Amino acid sequence: MIRHIVIWKLKEEAKMEDVLKLKELSNTLKDIKSVVDVEFLVNPSKGSTHQMCLISVHNTIEDLEAYAVDPVHVEFGSHLKPLVCERVCYNYEI
């Protein structure tokens, strides 16, 4: 299995109402066939350098690759990109 972790730093002008809409929209990612589990986190603990995190689990690296181009994921990304200024990604086998 592969765990895929992505964290983002919000732009200063990003509005919390848009972030909360994005969190709600993240539930659609659970409908993607290649996703075993997904969690979207906002409002980290004090001292965090980034404000949002997505953790997804996939059975294989091929499933993660399919997830990356899935139309539901691409649509989610189109709502995310205007809000963020930095992205960090880390994938590992579990």
A tleap script that builds the chain and sets N, CA, C and O, in Angstrom:
source leaprc.protein.ff14SB
mol = sequence {
  NMET ILE ARG HIE ILE VAL ILE TRP LYS LEU
  LYS GLU GLU ALA LYS MET GLU ASP VAL LEU
  LYS LEU LYS GLU LEU SER ASN THR LEU LYS
  ASP ILE LYS SER VAL VAL ASP VAL GLU PHE
  LEU VAL ASN PRO SER LYS GLY SER THR HIE
  GLN MET CYS LEU ILE SER VAL HIE ASN THR
  ILE GLU ASP LEU GLU ALA TYR ALA VAL ASP
  PRO VAL HIE VAL GLU PHE GLY SER HIE LEU
  LYS PRO LEU VAL CYS GLU ARG VAL CYS TYR
  ASN TYR GLU CILE
}
set mol.1.N position { 0.840 -1.187 0.000 }
set mol.1.CA position { 0.000 0.000 0.000 }
set mol.1.C position { 0.882 1.247 0.000 }
set mol.1.O position { 2.022 1.225 0.465 }
set mol.2.N position { 0.335 2.311 -0.524 }
set mol.2.CA position { 1.056 3.588 -0.621 }
set mol.2.C position { 0.274 4.650 0.144 }
set mol.2.O position { -0.931 4.809 -0.053 }
set mol.3.N position { 0.962 5.369 1.008 }
set mol.3.CA position { 0.365 6.533 1.673 }
set mol.3.C position { 0.912 7.771 0.970 }
set mol.3.O position { 2.120 7.920 0.782 }
set mol.4.N position { -0.001 8.648 0.591 }
set mol.4.CA position { 0.303 9.872 -0.157 }
set mol.4.C position { -0.076 11.049 0.743 }
set mol.4.O position { -1.238 11.207 1.117 }
set mol.5.N position { 0.911 11.864 1.081 }
set mol.5.CA position { 0.683 13.018 1.961 }
set mol.5.C position { 1.042 14.286 1.193 }
set mol.5.O position { 2.132 14.400 0.631 }
set mol.6.N position { 0.113 15.229 1.179 }
set mol.6.CA position { 0.359 16.525 0.549 }
set mol.6.C position { -0.012 17.604 1.554 }
set mol.6.O position { -1.083 17.560 2.160 }
set mol.7.N position { 0.880 18.574 1.727 }
set mol.7.CA position { 0.568 19.707 2.597 }
set mol.7.C position { 0.715 20.993 1.790 }
set mol.7.O position { 1.526 21.099 0.869 }
set mol.8.N position { -0.103 21.958 2.178 }
set mol.8.CA position { -0.125 23.234 1.455 }
set mol.8.C position { -0.050 24.410 2.421 }
set mol.8.O position { -0.514 24.350 3.559 }
set mol.9.N position { 0.550 25.471 1.920 }
set mol.9.CA position { 0.543 26.756 2.601 }
set mol.9.C position { -0.466 27.637 1.880 }
set mol.9.O position { -0.424 27.765 0.656 }
set mol.10.N position { -1.362 28.236 2.632 }
set mol.10.CA position { -2.379 29.108 2.056 }
set mol.10.C position { -1.791 30.463 1.668 }
set mol.10.O position { -0.875 30.969 2.317 }
set mol.11.N position { -2.334 31.036 0.602 }
set mol.11.CA position { -2.025 32.426 0.274 }
set mol.11.C position { -2.615 33.311 1.362 }
set mol.11.O position { -3.620 32.955 1.979 }
set mol.12.N position { -2.006 34.441 1.595 }
set mol.12.CA position { -2.499 35.355 2.634 }
set mol.12.C position { -3.934 35.778 2.386 }
set mol.12.O position { -4.699 35.971 3.331 }
set mol.13.N position { -4.308 35.924 1.113 }
set mol.13.CA position { -5.655 36.389 0.797 }
set mol.13.C position { -6.707 35.277 0.790 }
set mol.13.O position { -7.886 35.553 0.565 }
set mol.14.N position { -6.306 34.036 1.028 }
set mol.14.CA position { -7.274 32.932 1.057 }
set mol.14.C position { -8.263 33.128 2.201 }
set mol.14.O position { -7.882 33.506 3.309 }
set mol.15.N position { -9.521 32.870 1.919 }
set mol.15.CA position { -10.579 33.043 2.919 }
set mol.15.C position { -10.933 31.707 3.544 }
set mol.15.O position { -10.992 30.688 2.856 }
set mol.16.N position { -11.168 31.711 4.849 }
set mol.16.CA position { -11.480 30.476 5.552 }
set mol.16.C position { -12.746 29.825 5.007 }
set mol.16.O position { -12.846 28.598 4.997 }
set mol.17.N position { -13.706 30.611 4.560 }
set mol.17.CA position { -14.935 30.019 4.014 }
set mol.17.C position { -14.621 29.187 2.764 }
set mol.17.O position { -15.261 28.162 2.532 }
set mol.18.N position { -13.646 29.616 1.963 }
set mol.18.CA position { -13.247 28.843 0.789 }
set mol.18.C position { -12.513 27.564 1.197 }
set mol.18.O position { -12.677 26.519 0.568 }
set mol.19.N position { -11.713 27.655 2.241 }
set mol.19.CA position { -11.006 26.478 2.754 }
set mol.19.C position { -12.011 25.450 3.279 }
set mol.19.O position { -11.853 24.253 3.040 }
set mol.20.N position { -13.020 25.902 3.977 }
set mol.20.CA position { -14.032 24.981 4.512 }
set mol.20.C position { -14.855 24.344 3.396 }
set mol.20.O position { -15.245 23.181 3.502 }
set mol.21.N position { -15.123 25.097 2.327 }
set mol.21.CA position { -15.796 24.519 1.156 }
set mol.21.C position { -14.913 23.444 0.522 }
set mol.21.O position { -15.402 22.401 0.088 }
set mol.22.N position { -13.622 23.710 0.477 }
set mol.22.CA position { -12.678 22.749 -0.074 }
set mol.22.C position { -12.645 21.474 0.772 }
set mol.22.O position { -12.588 20.366 0.238 }
set mol.23.N position { -12.680 21.641 2.075 }
set mol.23.CA position { -12.706 20.473 2.969 }
set mol.23.C position { -13.943 19.627 2.679 }
set mol.23.O position { -13.858 18.400 2.632 }
set mol.24.N position { -15.071 20.264 2.487 }
set mol.24.CA position { -16.300 19.544 2.160 }
set mol.24.C position { -16.167 18.851 0.802 }
set mol.24.O position { -16.577 17.701 0.644 }
set mol.25.N position { -15.599 19.545 -0.163 }
set mol.25.CA position { -15.403 18.985 -1.492 }
set mol.25.C position { -14.450 17.788 -1.469 }
set mol.25.O position { -14.544 16.903 -2.320 }
set mol.26.N position { -13.544 17.759 -0.509 }
set mol.26.CA position { -12.584 16.652 -0.427 }
set mol.26.C position { -13.281 15.308 -0.214 }
set mol.26.O position { -12.701 14.261 -0.503 }
set mol.27.N position { -14.505 15.328 0.283 }
set mol.27.CA position { -15.251 14.077 0.457 }
set mol.27.C position { -15.497 13.366 -0.873 }
set mol.27.O position { -15.668 12.147 -0.898 }
set mol.28.N position { -15.515 14.112 -1.973 }
set mol.28.CA position { -15.717 13.490 -3.290 }
set mol.28.C position { -14.536 12.599 -3.668 }
set mol.28.O position { -14.688 11.686 -4.479 }
set mol.29.N position { -13.360 12.855 -3.091 }
set mol.29.CA position { -12.183 12.045 -3.393 }
set mol.29.C position { -12.363 10.600 -2.937 }
set mol.29.O position { -11.738 9.688 -3.479 }
set mol.30.N position { -13.215 10.398 -1.944 }
set mol.30.CA position { -13.475 9.045 -1.431 }
set mol.30.C position { -14.188 8.185 -2.462 }
set mol.30.O position { -14.183 6.959 -2.351 }
set mol.31.N position { -14.797 8.802 -3.458 }
set mol.31.CA position { -15.519 8.079 -4.498 }
set mol.31.C position { -14.615 7.558 -5.616 }
set mol.31.O position { -15.063 6.797 -6.474 }
set mol.32.N position { -13.357 7.962 -5.606 }
set mol.32.CA position { -12.420 7.512 -6.638 }
set mol.32.C position { -12.052 6.058 -6.369 }
set mol.32.O position { -11.666 5.699 -5.256 }
set mol.33.N position { -12.174 5.241 -7.385 }
set mol.33.CA position { -11.977 3.794 -7.253 }
set mol.33.C position { -10.601 3.422 -6.698 }
set mol.33.O position { -10.486 2.459 -5.940 }
set mol.34.N position { -9.568 4.165 -7.060 }
set mol.34.CA position { -8.202 3.825 -6.646 }
set mol.34.C position { -7.847 4.319 -5.243 }
set mol.34.O position { -6.707 4.163 -4.806 }
set mol.35.N position { -8.809 4.912 -4.535 }
set mol.35.CA position { -8.576 5.430 -3.179 }
set mol.35.C position { -9.105 4.435 -2.151 }
set mol.35.O position { -10.271 4.043 -2.198 }
set mol.36.N position { -8.248 4.035 -1.230 }
set mol.36.CA position { -8.656 3.184 -0.110 }
set mol.36.C position { -9.200 4.049 1.017 }
set mol.36.O position { -10.222 3.728 1.625 }
set mol.37.N position { -8.503 5.156 1.291 }
set mol.37.CA position { -8.905 6.069 2.358 }
set mol.37.C position { -8.363 7.452 2.041 }
set mol.37.O position { -7.346 7.593 1.362 }
set mol.38.N position { -9.049 8.470 2.538 }
set mol.38.CA position { -8.576 9.844 2.345 }
set mol.38.C position { -9.012 10.685 3.536 }
set mol.38.O position { -10.106 10.513 4.074 }
set mol.39.N position { -8.137 11.591 3.933 }
set mol.39.CA position { -8.421 12.503 5.046 }
set mol.39.C position { -7.892 13.878 4.654 }
set mol.39.O position { -6.782 13.996 4.134 }
set mol.40.N position { -8.682 14.909 4.903 }
set mol.40.CA position { -8.290 16.290 4.595 }
set mol.40.C position { -8.334 17.074 5.893 }
set mol.40.O position { -9.364 17.121 6.567 }
set mol.41.N position { -7.217 17.687 6.240 }
set mol.41.CA position { -7.089 18.378 7.524 }
set mol.41.C position { -6.831 19.867 7.306 }
set mol.41.O position { -6.077 20.253 6.412 }
set mol.42.N position { -7.464 20.697 8.134 }
set mol.42.CA position { -7.213 22.134 8.135 }
set mol.42.C position { -7.033 22.584 9.577 }
set mol.42.O position { -7.339 21.849 10.516 }
set mol.43.N position { -6.535 23.794 9.734 }
set mol.43.CA position { -6.326 24.379 11.063 }
set mol.43.C position { -5.386 23.546 11.932 }
set mol.43.O position { -5.807 22.968 12.934 }
set mol.44.N position { -4.119 23.489 11.545 }
set mol.44.CA position { -3.148 22.698 12.300 }
set mol.44.C position { -2.826 23.302 13.653 }
set mol.44.O position { -3.258 24.408 13.980 }
set mol.45.N position { -2.071 22.565 14.419 }
set mol.45.CA position { -1.631 23.032 15.733 }
set mol.45.C position { -0.680 24.208 15.586 }
set mol.45.O position { -0.051 24.395 14.544 }
set mol.46.N position { -0.590 24.991 16.644 }
set mol.46.CA position { 0.311 26.141 16.675 }
set mol.46.C position { 1.734 25.681 16.360 }
set mol.46.O position { 2.182 24.638 16.836 }
set mol.47.N position { 2.422 26.457 15.568 }
set mol.47.CA position { 3.793 26.141 15.196 }
set mol.47.C position { 3.905 25.450 13.847 }
set mol.47.O position { 5.012 25.278 13.337 }
set mol.48.N position { 2.775 25.048 13.254 }
set mol.48.CA position { 2.810 24.432 11.931 }
set mol.48.C position { 3.152 25.478 10.882 }
set mol.48.O position { 2.749 26.636 10.999 }
set mol.49.N position { 3.884 25.076 9.872 }
set mol.49.CA position { 4.274 26.000 8.811 }
set mol.49.C position { 3.293 26.010 7.648 }
set mol.49.O position { 3.337 26.917 6.818 }
set mol.50.N position { 2.400 25.008 7.571 }
set mol.50.CA position { 1.427 24.885 6.498 }
set mol.50.C position { 0.043 24.704 7.113 }
set mol.50.O position { -0.079 24.248 8.251 }
set mol.51.N position { -1.000 25.060 6.362 }
set mol.51.CA position { -2.342 25.113 6.943 }
set mol.51.C position { -3.287 23.986 6.519 }
set mol.51.O position { -4.325 23.789 7.150 }
set mol.52.N position { -2.949 23.249 5.469 }
set mol.52.CA position { -3.839 22.174 5.016 }
set mol.52.C position { -3.017 20.931 4.694 }
set mol.52.O position { -1.856 21.014 4.294 }
set mol.53.N position { -3.661 19.770 4.884 }
set mol.53.CA position { -2.991 18.500 4.624 }
set mol.53.C position { -4.002 17.504 4.077 }
set mol.53.O position { -5.133 17.423 4.557 }
set mol.54.N position { -3.586 16.752 3.073 }
set mol.54.CA position { -4.392 15.659 2.549 }
set mol.54.C position { -3.568 14.385 2.665 }
set mol.54.O position { -2.405 14.341 2.265 }
set mol.55.N position { -4.192 13.350 3.218 }
set mol.55.CA position { -3.549 12.044 3.340 }
set mol.55.C position { -4.455 11.038 2.643 }
set mol.55.O position { -5.620 10.878 3.009 }
set mol.56.N position { -3.916 10.368 1.644 }
set mol.56.CA position { -4.695 9.330 0.975 }
set mol.56.C position { -3.899 8.036 0.966 }
set mol.56.O position { -2.670 8.036 1.032 }
set mol.57.N position { -4.643 6.918 0.882 }
set mol.57.CA position { -4.034 5.598 0.860 }
set mol.57.C position { -4.502 4.889 -0.404 }
set mol.57.O position { -5.674 4.953 -0.777 }
set mol.58.N position { -3.553 4.208 -1.058 }
set mol.58.CA position { -3.807 3.512 -2.318 }
set mol.58.C position { -3.169 2.128 -2.237 }
set mol.58.O position { -2.138 1.953 -1.587 }
set mol.59.N position { -3.774 1.158 -2.888 }
set mol.59.CA position { -3.246 -0.214 -2.839 }
set mol.59.C position { -1.897 -0.348 -3.533 }
set mol.59.O position { -1.032 -1.088 -3.063 }
set mol.60.N position { -1.707 0.354 -4.639 }
set mol.60.CA position { -0.474 0.236 -5.421 }
set mol.60.C position { -0.035 1.612 -5.926 }
set mol.60.O position { -0.796 2.579 -5.883 }
set mol.61.N position { 1.195 1.675 -6.401 }
set mol.61.CA position { 1.686 2.923 -6.990 }
set mol.61.C position { 0.893 3.240 -8.260 }
set mol.61.O position { 0.696 4.410 -8.589 }
set mol.62.N position { 0.441 2.214 -8.972 }
set mol.62.CA position { -0.380 2.420 -10.154 }
set mol.62.C position { -1.723 3.057 -9.787 }
set mol.62.O position { -2.254 3.879 -10.534 }
set mol.63.N position { -2.265 2.670 -8.633 }
set mol.63.CA position { -3.503 3.294 -8.153 }
set mol.63.C position { -3.279 4.765 -7.822 }
set mol.63.O position { -4.138 5.604 -8.095 }
set mol.64.N position { -2.129 5.079 -7.235 }
set mol.64.CA position { -1.805 6.480 -6.951 }
set mol.64.C position { -1.677 7.267 -8.258 }
set mol.64.O position { -2.140 8.404 -8.348 }
set mol.65.N position { -1.057 6.669 -9.256 }
set mol.65.CA position { -0.922 7.328 -10.556 }
set mol.65.C position { -2.289 7.545 -11.212 }
set mol.65.O position { -2.524 8.577 -11.842 }
set mol.66.N position { -3.190 6.565 -11.061 }
set mol.66.CA position { -4.545 6.708 -11.607 }
set mol.66.C position { -5.307 7.806 -10.880 }
set mol.66.O position { -6.060 8.559 -11.497 }
set mol.67.N position { -5.113 7.895 -9.577 }
set mol.67.CA position { -5.732 8.940 -8.753 }
set mol.67.C position { -5.318 10.327 -9.239 }
set mol.67.O position { -6.140 11.240 -9.314 }
set mol.68.N position { -4.049 10.472 -9.564 }
set mol.68.CA position { -3.521 11.785 -9.969 }
set mol.68.C position { -4.234 12.350 -11.193 }
set mol.68.O position { -4.359 13.567 -11.323 }
set mol.69.N position { -4.701 11.489 -12.088 }
set mol.69.CA position { -5.337 11.967 -13.320 }
set mol.69.C position { -6.854 11.741 -13.329 }
set mol.69.O position { -7.525 12.053 -14.312 }
set mol.70.N position { -7.381 11.205 -12.244 }
set mol.70.CA position { -8.827 10.980 -12.170 }
set mol.70.C position { -9.553 12.327 -12.251 }
set mol.70.O position { -9.136 13.284 -11.599 }
set mol.71.N position { -10.634 12.419 -13.041 }
set mol.71.CA position { -11.356 13.688 -13.194 }
set mol.71.C position { -11.849 14.291 -11.880 }
set mol.71.O position { -11.899 15.514 -11.751 }
set mol.72.N position { -12.209 13.472 -10.918 }
set mol.72.CA position { -12.664 13.995 -9.614 }
set mol.72.C position { -11.506 14.675 -8.894 }
set mol.72.O position { -11.680 15.737 -8.296 }
set mol.73.N position { -10.327 14.065 -8.951 }
set mol.73.CA position { -9.138 14.647 -8.326 }
set mol.73.C position { -8.726 15.932 -9.046 }
set mol.73.O position { -8.375 16.922 -8.404 }
set mol.74.N position { -8.767 15.913 -10.368 }
set mol.74.CA position { -8.408 17.101 -11.153 }
set mol.74.C position { -9.358 18.254 -10.829 }
set mol.74.O position { -8.923 19.396 -10.684 }
set mol.75.N position { -10.647 17.957 -10.717 }
set mol.75.CA position { -11.640 18.983 -10.361 }
set mol.75.C position { -11.355 19.552 -8.973 }
set mol.75.O position { -11.410 20.766 -8.774 }
set mol.76.N position { -11.052 18.683 -8.020 }
set mol.76.CA position { -10.698 19.122 -6.667 }
set mol.76.C position { -9.499 20.070 -6.724 }
set mol.76.O position { -9.496 21.115 -6.074 }
set mol.77.N position { -8.490 19.702 -7.499 }
set mol.77.CA position { -7.298 20.529 -7.631 }
set mol.77.C position { -7.581 21.897 -8.221 }
set mol.77.O position { -6.914 22.874 -7.878 }
set mol.78.N position { -8.564 21.976 -9.106 }
set mol.78.CA position { -8.899 23.271 -9.704 }
set mol.78.C position { -9.477 24.241 -8.683 }
set mol.78.O position { -9.374 25.455 -8.855 }
set mol.79.N position { -10.081 23.720 -7.628 }
set mol.79.CA position { -10.600 24.565 -6.545 }
set mol.79.C position { -9.507 24.884 -5.519 }
set mol.79.O position { -9.553 25.914 -4.847 }
set mol.80.N position { -8.542 24.002 -5.414 }
set mol.80.CA position { -7.463 24.148 -4.446 }
set mol.80.C position { -6.401 25.152 -4.895 }
set mol.80.O position { -5.975 25.997 -4.107 }
set mol.81.N position { -5.977 25.065 -6.144 }
set mol.81.CA position { -4.833 25.848 -6.631 }
set mol.81.C position { -4.943 27.349 -6.394 }
set mol.81.O position { -3.935 27.969 -6.057 }
set mol.82.N position { -6.115 27.967 -6.554 }
set mol.82.CA position { -6.188 29.415 -6.324 }
set mol.82.C position { -5.955 29.832 -4.864 }
set mol.82.O position { -5.701 31.003 -4.583 }
set mol.83.N position { -6.040 28.879 -3.951 }
set mol.83.CA position { -5.932 29.196 -2.520 }
set mol.83.C position { -4.531 29.029 -1.952 }
set mol.83.O position { -4.248 29.522 -0.859 }
set mol.84.N position { -3.645 28.340 -2.677 }
set mol.84.CA position { -2.359 27.965 -2.090 }
set mol.84.C position { -1.181 28.589 -2.815 }
set mol.84.O position { -1.259 28.939 -3.993 }
set mol.85.N position { -0.077 28.717 -2.068 }
set mol.85.CA position { 1.144 29.271 -2.650 }
set mol.85.C position { 2.314 28.294 -2.558 }
set mol.85.O position { 3.372 28.535 -3.139 }
set mol.86.N position { 2.126 27.196 -1.832 }
set mol.86.CA position { 3.213 26.235 -1.678 }
set mol.86.C position { 2.635 24.849 -1.461 }
set mol.86.O position { 1.625 24.686 -0.776 }
set mol.87.N position { 3.287 23.846 -2.054 }
set mol.87.CA position { 2.856 22.451 -1.944 }
set mol.87.C position { 4.061 21.573 -1.656 }
set mol.87.O position { 5.125 21.741 -2.251 }
set mol.88.N position { 3.881 20.633 -0.734 }
set mol.88.CA position { 4.904 19.636 -0.431 }
set mol.88.C position { 4.225 18.277 -0.476 }
set mol.88.O position { 3.122 18.116 0.047 }
set mol.89.N position { 4.876 17.295 -1.098 }
set mol.89.CA position { 4.302 15.965 -1.252 }
set mol.89.C position { 5.299 14.919 -0.752 }
set mol.89.O position { 6.506 15.053 -0.949 }
set mol.90.N position { 4.776 13.876 -0.101 }
set mol.90.CA position { 5.607 12.767 0.369 }
set mol.90.C position { 4.808 11.480 0.230 }
set mol.90.O position { 3.709 11.374 0.774 }
set mol.91.N position { 5.340 10.508 -0.487 }
set mol.91.CA position { 4.697 9.212 -0.682 }
set mol.91.C position { 5.575 8.136 -0.070 }
set mol.91.O position { 6.800 8.212 -0.161 }
set mol.92.N position { 4.967 7.136 0.553 }
set mol.92.CA position { 5.769 6.030 1.089 }
set mol.92.C position { 4.927 4.772 1.165 }
set mol.92.O position { 3.700 4.821 1.245 }
set mol.93.N position { 5.618 3.648 1.139 }
set mol.93.CA position { 4.977 2.352 1.188 }
set mol.93.C position { 4.672 1.983 2.646 }
set mol.93.O position { 5.496 2.179 3.540 }
set mol.94.N position { 3.469 1.445 2.858 }
set mol.94.CA position { 3.090 1.021 4.218 }
set mol.94.C position { 2.792 -0.462 4.227 }
set mol.94.O position { 2.456 -1.017 5.273 }
savepdb mol mol.pdb
quit
